[in-house]
């Protein structure tokens, strides 16, 4: 299971890297083409599509490493009995939210495939922009669950949460 987990997140990281580097190249090409008086419209649309991929996959990667928004103000003054609930309530809430986003994104993806909706310039299926929403939100649900399990398990073993999260990147 850990092997599959490692492969999935390496693929996600690779896609993010390729998308970011591609965006830099495309935007540079766009600016350069404007200097010569002929703007390449397709570079803007493709950059936008790549940006959507980086946002949704980056969101999932952030939740995987526990870098999601959290309030740590009360951690030092909270009784140990409430600590587990304090960590699980936001995690369960995020999982519920992104499960709903996954489902609604899936319905939108199916609709776009059914109607054959195309992008205005590149003339590719608009489902290409909805697919990262579905994949990213699904991975966010899984990442939240994995992160909550690792942090909770680390607490039971006497390991600090930051130590257990460092093990994720190894």
MDTraj code that builds the backbone (N, CA, C; nanometers):
import mdtraj as md
import numpy as np

residues = "UNK UNK UNK UNK UNK UNK UNK UNK UNK UNK UNK UNK UNK UNK UNK UNK UNK UNK UNK UNK UNK UNK UNK UNK UNK UNK UNK UNK UNK UNK UNK UNK UNK UNK UNK UNK UNK UNK UNK UNK UNK UNK UNK UNK UNK UNK UNK UNK UNK UNK UNK UNK UNK UNK UNK UNK UNK UNK UNK UNK UNK UNK UNK UNK UNK UNK UNK UNK UNK UNK UNK UNK UNK UNK UNK UNK UNK UNK UNK UNK UNK UNK UNK UNK UNK UNK UNK UNK UNK UNK UNK UNK UNK UNK UNK UNK UNK UNK UNK UNK UNK UNK UNK UNK UNK UNK UNK UNK UNK UNK UNK UNK UNK UNK UNK UNK UNK UNK UNK UNK UNK UNK UNK UNK UNK UNK UNK UNK UNK UNK UNK UNK UNK UNK UNK UNK UNK UNK UNK UNK UNK UNK UNK UNK UNK UNK UNK UNK UNK UNK UNK UNK UNK UNK UNK UNK UNK UNK UNK UNK UNK UNK UNK UNK UNK UNK UNK UNK UNK UNK".split()
xyz = np.array([
    [0.0828, -0.1203, 0.0000],
    [0.0000, 0.0000, 0.0000],
    [0.0864, 0.1255, 0.0000],
    [0.1939, 0.1238, 0.0793],
    [0.2827, 0.2409, 0.0828],
    [0.3499, 0.2622, -0.0518],
    [0.3805, 0.1535, -0.1217],
    [0.4428, 0.1641, -0.2529],
    [0.3502, 0.2349, -0.3506],
    [0.2228, 0.1953, -0.3508],
    [0.1229, 0.2594, -0.4372],
    [0.1064, 0.4060, -0.3993],
    [0.1005, 0.4320, -0.2697],
    [0.0892, 0.5697, -0.2206],
    [0.2059, 0.6547, -0.2693],
    [0.3256, 0.6004, -0.2598],
    [0.4458, 0.6737, -0.3023],
    [0.4428, 0.7012, -0.4529],
    [0.4010, 0.6030, -0.5306],
    [0.3937, 0.6203, -0.6764],
    [0.2918, 0.7279, -0.7126],
    [0.1736, 0.7218, -0.6510],
    [0.0685, 0.8199, -0.6819],
    [0.1194, 0.9616, -0.6567],
    [0.1812, 0.9841, -0.5417],
    [0.2244, 1.1199, -0.5078],
    [0.3452, 1.1646, -0.5880],
    [0.4282, 1.0714, -0.6312],
    [0.5389, 1.1088, -0.7209],
    [0.4860, 1.1486, -0.8580],
    [0.3841, 1.0767, -0.9051],
    [0.3214, 1.1125, -1.0329],
    [0.2567, 1.2505, -1.0217],
    [0.1863, 1.2752, -0.9105],
    [0.1242, 1.4067, -0.8884],
    [0.2309, 1.5160, -0.8872],
    [0.3391, 1.4937, -0.8139],
    [0.4476, 1.5928, -0.8100],
    [0.5089, 1.6153, -0.9481],
    [0.5242, 1.5084, -1.0257],
    [0.5808, 1.5209, -1.1603],
    [0.4879, 1.6011, -1.2512],
    [0.3576, 1.5741, -1.2431],
    [0.2615, 1.6486, -1.3257],
    [0.2645, 1.7965, -1.2892],
    [0.2709, 1.8262, -1.1599],
    [0.2786, 1.9664, -1.1163],
    [0.4040, 2.0317, -1.1712],
    [0.5171, 1.9625, -1.1618],
    [0.6431, 2.0172, -1.2117],
    [0.6360, 2.0449, -1.3620],
    [0.5881, 1.9482, -1.4368],
    [0.5769, 1.9653, -1.5823],
    [0.4825, 2.0804, -1.6155],
    [0.3715, 2.0898, -1.5444],
    [0.2740, 2.1963, -1.5712],
    [0.3331, 2.3336, -1.5410],
    [0.4045, 2.3471, -1.4300],
    [0.4630, 2.4773, -1.3941],
    [0.5708, 2.5172, -1.4941],
    [0.6588, 2.4249, -1.5290],
    [0.7641, 2.4560, -1.6265],
    [0.7012, 2.4905, -1.7617],
    [0.5999, 2.4162, -1.8008],
    [0.5310, 2.4442, -1.9280],
    [0.4653, 2.5813, -1.9265],
    [0.4045, 2.6179, -1.8128],
    [0.3424, 2.7511, -1.8033],
    [0.4463, 2.8607, -1.8207],
    [0.5627, 2.8439, -1.7587],
    [0.6687, 2.9441, -1.7717],
    [0.7110, 2.9564, -1.9177],
    [0.7295, 2.8444, -1.9850],
    [0.7694, 2.8461, -2.1262],
    [0.6603, 2.9104, -2.2120],
    [0.5357, 2.8723, -2.1886],
    [0.4255, 2.9258, -2.2688],
    [0.4056, 3.0758, -2.2477],
    [0.4164, 3.1210, -2.1247],
    [0.3991, 3.2642, -2.0971],
    [0.5151, 3.3440, -2.1552],
    [0.6346, 3.2868, -2.1486],
    [0.7505, 3.3520, -2.2113],
    [0.7303, 3.3609, -2.3624],
    [0.6801, 3.2539, -2.4205],
    [0.6508, 3.2536, -2.5648],
    [0.5433, 3.3561, -2.5982],
    [0.4421, 3.3660, -2.5141],
    [0.3343, 3.4632, -2.5348],
    [0.3889, 3.6063, -2.5320],
    [0.4695, 3.6376, -2.4306],
    [0.5261, 3.7726, -2.4193],
    [0.6188, 3.8004, -2.5375],
    [0.7010, 3.7027, -2.5719],
    [0.7918, 3.7199, -2.6861],
    [0.7177, 3.7418, -2.8166],
    [0.6092, 3.6681, -2.8366],
    [0.5334, 3.6842, -2.9607],
    [0.4662, 3.8216, -2.9682],
    [0.4285, 3.8756, -2.8540],
    [0.3687, 4.0097, -2.8528],
    [0.4718, 4.1154, -2.8913],
    [0.5966, 4.0934, -2.8521],
    [0.7023, 4.1889, -2.8887],
    [0.7210, 4.1963, -3.0398],
    [0.6921, 4.0847, -3.1095],
    [0.7061, 4.0820, -3.2541],
    [0.5755, 4.1133, -3.3261],
    [0.4745, 4.1562, -3.2487],
    [0.3493, 4.2029, -3.3088],
    [0.2506, 4.0946, -3.3461],
    [0.2751, 3.9715, -3.3049],
    [0.1816, 3.8644, -3.3374],
    [0.1606, 3.7777, -3.2128],
    [0.0516, 3.8036, -3.1432],
    [0.0216, 3.7317, -3.0197],
    [-0.0294, 3.5906, -3.0500],
    [0.0246, 3.4927, -2.9791],
    [-0.0187, 3.3541, -2.9944],
    [-0.1273, 3.3247, -2.8901],
    [-0.2517, 3.3269, -2.9343],
    [-0.3649, 3.3134, -2.8420],
    [-0.3688, 3.1765, -2.7747],
    [-0.3256, 3.0733, -2.8429],
    [-0.3325, 2.9387, -2.7867],
    [-0.2445, 2.9229, -2.6634],
    [-0.1369, 3.0017, -2.6536],
    [-0.0493, 2.9899, -2.5368],
    [-0.1210, 3.0342, -2.4097],
    [-0.2062, 3.1351, -2.4217],
    [-0.2806, 3.1826, -2.3052],
    [-0.3809, 3.0775, -2.2573],
    [-0.4527, 3.0176, -2.3498],
    [-0.5519, 2.9172, -2.3118],
    [-0.4853, 2.7925, -2.2536],
    [-0.3784, 2.7483, -2.3149],
    [-0.3083, 2.6306, -2.2645],
    [-0.2466, 2.6580, -2.1275],
    [-0.1939, 2.7775, -2.1075],
    [-0.1400, 2.8157, -1.9762],
    [-0.2496, 2.8130, -1.8705],
    [-0.3663, 2.8602, -1.9062],
    [-0.4795, 2.8595, -1.8131],
    [-0.5178, 2.7164, -1.7758],
    [-0.5208, 2.6268, -1.8738],
    [-0.5526, 2.4868, -1.8461],
    [-0.4480, 2.4242, -1.7534],
    [-0.3215, 2.4523, -1.7800],
    [-0.2141, 2.3995, -1.6953],
    [-0.2223, 2.4560, -1.5538],
    [-0.2612, 2.5818, -1.5430],
    [-0.2763, 2.6438, -1.4118],
    [-0.3848, 2.5715, -1.3310],
    [-0.4940, 2.5369, -1.3957],
    [-0.6018, 2.4641, -1.3286],
    [-0.5498, 2.3309, -1.2754],
    [-0.4692, 2.2612, -1.3553],
    [-0.4114, 2.1346, -1.3105],
    [-0.3211, 2.1551, -1.1888],
    [-0.2379, 2.2594, -1.1917],
    [-0.1467, 2.2809, -1.0787],
    [-0.2230, 2.3177, -0.9517],
    [-0.3291, 2.3944, -0.9644],
    [-0.4069, 2.4342, -0.8467],
    [-0.4686, 2.3122, -0.7793],
    [-0.5377, 2.2286, -0.8559],
    [-0.6086, 2.1164, -0.7950],
    [-0.5151, 2.0063, -0.7473],
    [-0.4107, 1.9768, -0.8241],
    [-0.3160, 1.8753, -0.7779],
    [-0.2295, 1.9288, -0.6643],
    [-0.1971, 2.0582, -0.6695],
    [-0.1217, 2.1197, -0.5598],
    [-0.2005, 2.1224, -0.4307],
    [-0.3303, 2.1433, -0.4412],
    [-0.4170, 2.1393, -0.3240],
    [-0.4107, 2.0016, -0.2580],
    [-0.4218, 1.8975, -0.3395],
    [-0.4150, 1.7611, -0.2860],
    [-0.2781, 1.7344, -0.2234],
    [-0.1725, 1.7780, -0.2887],
    [-0.0373, 1.7573, -0.2344],
    [-0.0193, 1.8315, -0.1028],
    [-0.0776, 1.9486, -0.0924],
    [-0.0694, 2.0245, 0.0325],
    [-0.1413, 1.9547, 0.1464],
    [-0.2574, 1.9003, 0.1187],
    [-0.3303, 1.8262, 0.2219],
    [-0.2552, 1.6987, 0.2587],
    [-0.1874, 1.6379, 0.1634],
    [-0.1121, 1.5145, 0.1898],
    [0.0002, 1.5393, 0.2895],
    [0.0645, 1.6527, 0.2775],
    [0.1763, 1.6819, 0.3679],
    [0.1329, 1.7608, 0.4909],
    [0.0023, 1.7795, 0.5080],
    [-0.0472, 1.8480, 0.6268],
    [-0.0284, 1.9977, 0.6228],
    [-0.0152, 2.0542, 0.5048],
    [0.0078, 2.1976, 0.4899],
    [-0.1211, 2.2734, 0.4636],
    [-0.2333, 2.2148, 0.4992],
    [-0.3621, 2.2802, 0.4804],
    [-0.3823, 2.3857, 0.5889],
    [-0.4730, 2.4770, 0.5667],
    [-0.4980, 2.5803, 0.6678],
    [-0.5441, 2.5193, 0.7996],
    [-0.4893, 2.5699, 0.9082],
    [-0.5277, 2.5199, 1.0409],
    [-0.5046, 2.6309, 1.1429],
    [-0.5780, 2.6228, 1.2504],
    [-0.5596, 2.7154, 1.3610],
    [-0.4837, 2.6422, 1.4712],
    [-0.3629, 2.6848, 1.4969],
    [-0.2817, 2.6198, 1.5987],
    [-0.2723, 2.7027, 1.7260],
    [-0.3548, 2.8029, 1.7373],
    [-0.3523, 2.8936, 1.8509],
    [-0.3799, 2.8216, 1.9822],
    [-0.4749, 2.7290, 1.9807],
    [-0.5184, 2.6644, 2.1039],
    [-0.4397, 2.5383, 2.1397],
    [-0.3529, 2.4930, 2.0530],
    [-0.2814, 2.3662, 2.0743],
    [-0.2092, 2.3630, 2.2093],
    [-0.1431, 2.4698, 2.2471],
    [-0.0626, 2.4694, 2.3693],
    [-0.1453, 2.4767, 2.4972],
    [-0.2677, 2.5240, 2.4911],
    [-0.3493, 2.5396, 2.6115],
    [-0.4638, 2.4393, 2.6194],
    [-0.4785, 2.3554, 2.5200],
    [-0.5906, 2.2622, 2.5137],
    [-0.5595, 2.1350, 2.5920],
    [-0.6583, 2.0826, 2.6647],
    [-0.6391, 1.9545, 2.7329],
    [-0.6154, 1.8425, 2.6313],
    [-0.5373, 1.7450, 2.6691],
    [-0.5008, 1.6356, 2.5789],
    [-0.6243, 1.5605, 2.5278],
    [-0.7289, 1.5493, 2.6090],
    [-0.8487, 1.4765, 2.5674],
    [-0.9186, 1.5433, 2.4489],
    [-0.9084, 1.6743, 2.4408],
    [-0.9744, 1.7462, 2.3316],
    [-0.8875, 1.7552, 2.2060],
    [-0.7607, 1.7215, 2.2192],
    [-0.6671, 1.7362, 2.1078],
    [-0.7084, 1.6532, 1.9858],
    [-0.7498, 1.5293, 2.0083],
    [-0.7897, 1.4434, 1.8965],
    [-0.9100, 1.5028, 1.8227],
    [-1.0099, 1.5487, 1.8966],
    [-1.1272, 1.6108, 1.8339],
    [-1.0879, 1.7392, 1.7615],
    [-0.9972, 1.8155, 1.8218],
    [-0.9517, 1.9407, 1.7616],
    [-0.8853, 1.9153, 1.6263],
    [-0.8212, 1.8006, 1.6125],
    [-0.7559, 1.7667, 1.4855],
    [-0.8498, 1.6975, 1.3882],
    [-0.9445, 1.6199, 1.4395],
    [-1.0316, 1.5436, 1.3509],
    [-1.1471, 1.6235, 1.2920],
    [-1.2001, 1.7198, 1.3651],
    [-1.3141, 1.7968, 1.3143],
    [-1.2789, 1.8687, 1.1832],
    [-1.1675, 1.9419, 1.1752],
    [-1.1350, 2.0056, 1.0466],
    [-1.1059, 1.9040, 0.9366],
    [-1.0448, 1.7924, 0.9729],
    [-1.0133, 1.6906, 0.8735],
    [-1.1406, 1.6293, 0.8162],
    [-1.2330, 1.5928, 0.9026],
    [-1.3596, 1.5347, 0.8568],
    [-1.4386, 1.6378, 0.7758],
    [-1.4352, 1.7624, 0.8184],
    [-1.5044, 1.8686, 0.7439],
    [-1.4453, 1.8846, 0.6043],
    [-1.3132, 1.8857, 0.5952],
    [-1.2468, 1.8978, 0.4645],
    [-1.2776, 1.7772, 0.3771],
    [-1.2771, 1.6591, 0.4383],
    [-1.3083, 1.5389, 0.3609],
    [-1.4506, 1.5432, 0.3065],
    [-1.5434, 1.5895, 0.3864],
    [-1.6827, 1.6014, 0.3422],
    [-1.6951, 1.7036, 0.2281],
    [-1.6336, 1.8195, 0.2465],
    [-1.6375, 1.9231, 0.1437],
    [-1.5812, 1.8720, 0.0116],
    [-1.4633, 1.8112, 0.0161],
    [-1.4009, 1.7680, -0.1081],
    [-1.4658, 1.6427, -0.1659],
    [-1.5345, 1.5642, -0.0851],
    [-1.6145, 1.4537, -0.1390],
    [-1.7304, 1.5095, -0.2213],
    [-1.7925, 1.6152, -0.1713],
    [-1.9009, 1.6808, -0.2456],
    [-1.8463, 1.7431, -0.3744],
    [-1.7310, 1.8083, -0.3662],
    [-1.6694, 1.8676, -0.4855],
    [-1.6355, 1.7584, -0.5874],
    [-1.5848, 1.6449, -0.5397],
    [-1.5533, 1.5336, -0.6298],
    [-1.6792, 1.4870, -0.7030],
    [-1.7870, 1.4669, -0.6279],
    [-1.9113, 1.4183, -0.6880],
    [-1.9671, 1.5194, -0.7888],
    [-1.9746, 1.6462, -0.7497],
    [-2.0279, 1.7480, -0.8397],
    [-1.9369, 1.7674, -0.9619],
    [-1.8069, 1.7585, -0.9409],
    [-1.7124, 1.7668, -1.0522],
    [-1.7300, 1.6511, -1.1488],
    [-1.7534, 1.5333, -1.0923],
    [-1.7774, 1.4154, -1.1765],
    [-1.9020, 1.4351, -1.2623],
    [-2.0088, 1.4857, -1.2017],
    [-2.1318, 1.5106, -1.2778],
    [-2.1076, 1.6118, -1.3900],
    [-2.0293, 1.7157, -1.3611],
    [-1.9958, 1.8151, -1.4634],
    [-1.9109, 1.7535, -1.5737],
    [-1.8160, 1.6696, -1.5366],
    [-1.7291, 1.6027, -1.6330],
    [-1.8104, 1.5158, -1.7284],
    [-1.9026, 1.4393, -1.6743],
    [-1.9894, 1.3537, -1.7570],
    [-2.0732, 1.4393, -1.8517],
    [-2.1255, 1.5502, -1.8004],
    [-2.2059, 1.6402, -1.8844],
    [-2.1212, 1.6976, -1.9980],
    [-1.9991, 1.7388, -1.9673],
    [-1.9121, 1.7960, -2.0710],
    [-1.8774, 1.6919, -2.1766],
    [-1.8568, 1.5687, -2.1348],
    [-1.8284, 1.4624, -2.2311],
    [-1.9513, 1.4334, -2.3177],
    [-2.0683, 1.4326, -2.2555],
    [-2.1919, 1.4037, -2.3276],
    [-2.2208, 1.5100, -2.4341],
    [-2.2019, 1.6363, -2.3984],
    [-2.2348, 1.7442, -2.4911],
    [-2.1194, 1.7803, -2.5848],
    [-2.0013, 1.7262, -2.5615],
    [-1.8876, 1.7538, -2.6488],
    [-1.8408, 1.8974, -2.6441],
    [-1.8489, 1.9581, -2.5270],
    [-1.8099, 2.0987, -2.5099],
    [-1.6600, 2.1156, -2.5400],
    [-1.6272, 2.2141, -2.6269],
    [-1.4889, 2.2361, -2.6697],
    [-1.4392, 2.3730, -2.6244],
    [-1.3082, 2.3815, -2.6045],
    [-1.2489, 2.5107, -2.5698],
    [-1.2476, 2.5994, -2.6940],
    [-1.2533, 2.7327, -2.6754],
    [-1.2687, 2.8217, -2.7909],
    [-1.1498, 2.8244, -2.8869],
    [-1.0277, 2.8146, -2.8380],
    [-0.9121, 2.8322, -2.9256],
    [-0.8485, 2.6994, -2.9644],
    [-0.8175, 2.6158, -2.8655],
    [-0.7508, 2.4889, -2.8924],
    [-0.8455, 2.3816, -2.9446],
    [-0.9768, 2.4022, -2.9235],
    [-1.0800, 2.3087, -2.9689],
    [-1.0595, 2.1692, -2.9091],
    [-1.0187, 2.1655, -2.7811],
    [-1.0103, 2.0388, -2.7096],
    [-1.1253, 2.0334, -2.6099],
    [-1.1589, 1.9150, -2.5681],
    [-1.2717, 1.8977, -2.4773],
    [-1.2530, 1.9738, -2.3474],
    [-1.3584, 2.0421, -2.3046],
    [-1.3513, 2.1173, -2.1787],
    [-1.3425, 2.0248, -2.0583],
    [-1.3678, 1.8974, -2.0793],
    [-1.3521, 1.8016, -1.9708],
    [-1.2076, 1.7992, -1.9216],
    [-1.1143, 1.8424, -2.0073],
    [-0.9728, 1.8469, -1.9683],
    [-0.9518, 1.9449, -1.8526],
    [-1.0373, 2.0460, -1.8427],
    [-1.0251, 2.1412, -1.7315],
    [-1.1026, 2.0959, -1.6083],
    [-1.1967, 2.0051, -1.6259],
    [-1.2739, 1.9542, -1.5124],
    [-1.2087, 1.8308, -1.4516],
    [-1.1358, 1.7561, -1.5306],
    [-1.0696, 1.6356, -1.4816],
    [-0.9768, 1.6632, -1.3629],
    [-0.8947, 1.7696, -1.3650],
    [-0.8101, 1.7937, -1.2475],
    [-0.8906, 1.8262, -1.1220],
    [-1.0070, 1.8870, -1.1380],
    [-1.0933, 1.9145, -1.0229],
    [-1.1371, 1.7826, -0.9596],
    [-1.1772, 1.6870, -1.0416],
    [-1.2223, 1.5578, -0.9913],
    [-1.1055, 1.4811, -0.9288],
    [-0.9953, 1.4724, -1.0000],
    [-0.8787, 1.3997, -0.9486],
    [-0.8240, 1.4674, -0.8233],
    [-0.8064, 1.5994, -0.8293],
    [-0.7489, 1.6722, -0.7161],
    [-0.8349, 1.6670, -0.5919],
    [-0.9660, 1.6821, -0.6070],
    [-1.0527, 1.6780, -0.4894],
    [-1.0622, 1.5363, -0.4335],
    [-1.0622, 1.4348, -0.5206],
    [-1.0607, 1.2963, -0.4731],
    [-0.9320, 1.2675, -0.3970],
    [-0.8192, 1.3095, -0.4526],
    [-0.6910, 1.2895, -0.3844],
    [-0.6838, 1.3680, -0.2541],
    [-0.7508, 1.4834, -0.2482],
    [-0.7543, 1.5620, -0.1247],
    [-0.8287, 1.4869, -0.0151],
    [-0.9376, 1.4202, -0.0506],
    [-1.0102, 1.3384, 0.0470],
    [-0.9179, 1.2280, 0.0989],
    [-0.8533, 1.1572, 0.0066],
    [-0.7633, 1.0491, 0.0462],
    [-0.6456, 1.1027, 0.1279],
    [-0.5888, 1.2149, 0.0848],
    [-0.4735, 1.2726, 0.1539],
    [-0.5098, 1.3181, 0.2941],
    [-0.6278, 1.3749, 0.3098],
    [-0.6730, 1.4176, 0.4427],
    [-0.6838, 1.2989, 0.5363],
    [-0.7405, 1.1904, 0.4860],
    [-0.7557, 1.0699, 0.5676],
    [-0.6190, 1.0126, 0.6049],
    [-0.5292, 1.0058, 0.5077],
    [-0.3953, 0.9525, 0.5337],
    [-0.3211, 1.0404, 0.6331],
    [-0.3270, 1.1705, 0.6126],
    [-0.2574, 1.2627, 0.7028],
    [-0.3140, 1.2553, 0.8433],
    [-0.4446, 1.2469, 0.8565],
    [-0.5067, 1.2374, 0.9895],
    [-0.4652, 1.1085, 1.0582],
    [-0.4590, 0.9994, 0.9824],
    [-0.4187, 0.8712, 1.0388],
    [-0.2741, 0.8766, 1.0858],
    [-0.1857, 0.9333, 1.0047],
    [-0.0438, 0.9394, 1.0400],
    [-0.0222, 1.0285, 1.1611],
    [-0.0852, 1.1460, 1.1638],
    [-0.0687, 1.2375, 1.2762],
    [-0.1267, 1.1761, 1.4029],
    [-0.2455, 1.1157, 1.3946],
    [-0.3081, 1.0536, 1.5114],
    [-0.2248, 0.9355, 1.5594],
    [-0.1779, 0.8552, 1.4673],
    [-0.0943, 0.7412, 1.5027],
    [0.0367, 0.7882, 1.5641],
    [0.0916, 0.8994, 1.5115],
    [0.2150, 0.9554, 1.5668],
    [0.1947, 1.0029, 1.7088],
    [0.0770, 1.0598, 1.7394],
    [0.0483, 1.1046, 1.8759],
    [0.0431, 0.9863, 1.9709],
    [-0.0190, 0.8762, 1.9250],
    [-0.0291, 0.7582, 2.0097],
    [0.1079, 0.7005, 2.0402],
    [0.1994, 0.7139, 1.9451],
    [0.3325, 0.6584, 1.9646],
    [0.4259, 0.7565, 2.0334],
    [0.3760, 0.8741, 2.0675],
    [0.4603, 0.9737, 2.1322],
    [0.5456, 1.0529, 2.0350],
    [0.5102, 1.0495, 1.9081],
    [0.5849, 1.1199, 1.8046],
    [0.5191, 1.2535, 1.7813],
    [0.5976, 1.3560, 1.7661],
    [0.5443, 1.4885, 1.7354],
    [0.4843, 1.4875, 1.5951],
    [0.3757, 1.5621, 1.5710],
    [0.3140, 1.5666, 1.4376],
    [0.4114, 1.6076, 1.3288],
    [0.5000, 1.7018, 1.3568],
    [0.5935, 1.7456, 1.2531],
    [0.6878, 1.6333, 1.2138],
    [0.7240, 1.5453, 1.3087],
    [0.8102, 1.4326, 1.2785],
    [0.7379, 1.3330, 1.1897],
    [0.6114, 1.3075, 1.2210],
    [0.5368, 1.2119, 1.1394],
    [0.5138, 1.2651, 0.9997],
    [0.5025, 1.3959, 0.9828],
    [0.4811, 1.4522, 0.8501],
    [0.6096, 1.4517, 0.7691],
    [0.7248, 1.4596, 0.8354],
    [0.8502, 1.4536, 0.7609],
    [0.8663, 1.3173, 0.6946],
    [0.8128, 1.2162, 0.7579],
    [0.8209, 1.0827, 0.7001],
    [0.7429, 1.0704, 0.5713],
    [0.6483, 1.1603, 0.5479],
    [0.5679, 1.1549, 0.4255],
    [0.6505, 1.1859, 0.3029],
    [0.7463, 1.2730, 0.3166],
    [0.8211, 1.3162, 0.1990],
    [0.9372, 1.2225, 0.1682],
    [0.9638, 1.1284, 0.2550],
    [1.0764, 1.0365, 0.2318],
    [1.0378, 0.9219, 0.1447],
])
top = md.Topology()
chain = top.add_chain()
for i, resn in enumerate(residues, 1):
    res = top.add_residue(resn, chain, resSeq=i)
    for name in ("N", "CA", "C"):
        top.add_atom(name, md.element.get_by_symbol(name[0]), res)
traj = md.Trajectory(xyz[None], top)
